[in-house]
Amino acid sequence: MDINNSIVYQKADQFAIRVVKAYKYLAEEKKEYVLSKELLRSGTSIQLSVISNRLIVYISTTKLNQFLAFYLE
């Protein structure tokens, strides 16, 4: 499964883009720096978690396949 076709990835990506836009608005227009930085940090961590989890699953599956190929040959 391609990660870019995952609905969860697409939703997290769209959310991260909206968070960055909200951060820019709060920081530039409203001069709210503390809240905007926390919003940016927590809002974009969702996308990072999705990517990290997909990477862990991919690596685990690849290692398992290599292990099985080595011992079953």
GICORCOR-V330213 format. One record per backbone hydrogen bond with DSSP energy under -0.5 kcal/mol. NH is the residue of the N-H (numbers start at 1). CO is the residue of the C=O. If there is no record, write none. Layout:
((NH	CO) (NH	CO))
This chain:
((5	2) (6	3) (10	6) (11	7) (12	8) (13	9) (14	10) (15	11) (16	12) (17	13) (18	14) (19	15) (20	16) (21	17) (22	18) (23	19) (24	20) (25	21) (26	22) (27	23) (28	24) (29	25) (30	25) (32	26) (33	31) (36	32) (37	33) (38	34) (39	35) (40	36) (41	37) (42	38) (43	39) (44	40) (45	41) (46	42) (47	43) (48	44) (49	45) (50	46) (51	47) (52	48) (53	49) (54	50) (55	51) (56	52) (57	53) (58	54) (59	55) (60	56) (61	57) (62	58) (63	59) (64	60) (65	61) (66	62) (67	63) (68	64) (69	65) (70	66) (71	67) (72	68) (73	69))
